[in-house]
Amino acid sequence: MHEGIPKVPSCATCNNEKSKLEHYLATVLPMTGQHPVAKGVEAATVDRRLDKNRALKRELDKGYQEFREHAPPATFISTFRHDDLVRYTALLAQGLLFHHFNVVLGAEHISAAKVLHRHDGTTLDALYQDVANDVIAVNGTIACGAFTYRGFAVKGDLTTSIWHIRMYDGLSLGSNNNGIPSGPALLDLTAKTCLKEIQLV
């Protein structure tokens, strides 16, 4: 999914962290994605990646389970590292902020993210409408729609931004952060950047 990915500046610490997160997520996310690109990536690269990382293969084998309370039965990865996905999304928000607005967050700023159900996107739709006159809105797509996003930054304070990100047309993880089955559900991601003094909700 590297086609058309924006290039942004990064310190060595953040770049190394992003690389470690991508090593895991690039293997696992295609298994949970709905987009045709996800299925192609899974078929082409996942087995090869797991052959080179036996520890991760054992982790996934242990966590890949069937959730029989739904018809048809769905699968979920009870060992999925939700925190890794959240941290990765926060880094993506920083990259998108620079790509569109040429803004680099300083030590006084924060970038935070969370996973949300697809239907929660309607709340973001309402928010976009409420603040339309006070923000600069952008959107984009990468790798034939496998990665799409929309976001806005506040006029006069571009460091304050909100991003709605969809990977592989939605992720069906089927478990919560504690590894408890929650049933198949399409999940998106959202991220915010702002001053540390401003509480993120």
SVG drawing of the C-alpha trace seen along z (x, -y; Angstrom):
<svg xmlns="http://www.w3.org/2000/svg" viewBox="-27 -33 44 54">
<polyline fill="none" stroke="black" stroke-width="0.4" points="0.0,0.0 2.9,-2.3 1.5,-3.9 1.2,-7.7 2.2,-7.8 3.2,-11.4 6.8,-12.0 7.1,-14.0 10.0,-14.9 10.5,-12.8 12.9,-12.5 14.8,-9.2 12.7,-8.3 9.4,-8.7 10.6,-7.1 11.9,-4.0 8.6,-3.7 6.6,-4.0 8.7,-1.3 8.2,1.1 4.4,0.5 4.2,0.9 6.1,4.2 3.3,5.6 0.3,3.8 1.3,4.4 1.1,8.1 -2.1,8.2 -4.4,5.4 -4.8,7.1 -6.3,10.0 -9.0,7.8 -9.6,5.3 -12.6,5.3 -11.0,3.6 -10.0,5.8 -6.4,4.4 -6.4,6.0 -7.2,9.4 -4.5,9.0 -1.9,7.9 -2.9,10.8 -2.5,13.3 0.8,11.9 2.7,11.0 1.2,12.1 2.4,15.7 5.9,14.6 6.1,12.1 4.9,14.7 7.5,17.2 10.2,14.6 8.6,13.8 7.8,17.1 7.1,15.3 4.4,13.2 3.0,16.3 2.7,18.1 1.1,15.0 -1.5,14.9 -2.1,18.7 -2.9,18.4 -5.2,15.4 -7.0,16.3 -10.4,17.7 -13.9,18.2 -16.8,16.3 -19.8,18.7 -22.5,16.5 -22.9,14.8 -24.2,16.3 -22.2,17.0 -19.5,17.5 -16.8,14.8 -13.2,14.8 -11.3,12.4 -7.8,12.0 -8.0,11.9 -4.3,11.0 -4.6,8.0 -2.5,5.1 -5.1,2.3 -2.6,-0.1 -0.3,0.3 -3.0,-0.7 -4.0,-3.7 -0.4,-4.9 0.2,-4.4 -2.9,-6.4 -1.7,-9.3 1.6,-9.3 -0.4,-9.3 -2.3,-12.4 1.0,-14.2 2.1,-13.2 -1.1,-14.4 -1.0,-17.6 2.4,-18.3 1.5,-17.1 -1.5,-19.4 -0.7,-22.3 3.1,-22.2 2.8,-22.1 5.2,-20.3 4.0,-19.6 6.3,-20.7 6.8,-19.3 4.0,-21.4 1.5,-19.6 -0.1,-16.1 -1.5,-13.7 -4.0,-11.1 -6.2,-8.6 -8.9,-6.0 -10.7,-3.2 -14.4,-3.9 -17.3,-1.9 -18.3,-2.8 -21.7,-4.3 -19.8,-6.7 -18.7,-8.5 -22.1,-10.3 -21.0,-12.2 -18.0,-13.5 -20.3,-14.4 -22.2,-16.7 -19.1,-18.1 -17.8,-19.0 -21.0,-20.8 -20.9,-22.7 -17.4,-24.1 -17.3,-24.4 -16.8,-28.1 -14.0,-28.0 -11.7,-25.3 -9.8,-24.3 -11.0,-20.9 -9.0,-18.4 -9.4,-14.8 -7.4,-12.2 -7.1,-8.6 -4.1,-6.4 -3.5,-3.0 -6.7,-2.8 -8.9,-3.6 -7.3,-1.2 -6.5,-4.2 -8.8,-7.2 -9.0,-10.1 -10.6,-13.5 -9.6,-16.1 -9.7,-19.7 -7.5,-22.2 -8.8,-25.2 -8.2,-28.5 -5.7,-30.6 -4.4,-27.5 -3.5,-24.8 -2.0,-22.7 -5.5,-21.9 -6.9,-19.3 -9.2,-16.3 -8.8,-13.3 -11.1,-10.5 -9.1,-7.7 -10.4,-4.5 -8.0,-1.7 -8.9,1.1 -12.5,-0.1 -12.9,0.6 -11.3,3.1 -13.2,6.1 -11.3,6.9 -14.1,8.6 -12.6,8.1 -12.0,5.3 -8.8,4.0 -9.0,6.8 -9.3,9.6 -12.9,10.2 -15.1,11.1 -17.4,8.3 -18.7,9.6 -17.8,8.5 -18.0,4.8 -16.4,2.4 -14.1,0.0 -12.5,-3.3 -10.0,-5.5 -10.0,-9.1 -7.2,-11.3 -6.8,-14.8 -3.9,-17.1 -3.8,-20.1 -2.0,-21.7 -1.3,-19.4 -3.3,-21.8 -6.4,-21.1 -8.0,-17.8 -8.8,-15.4 -12.3,-13.9"/>
</svg>
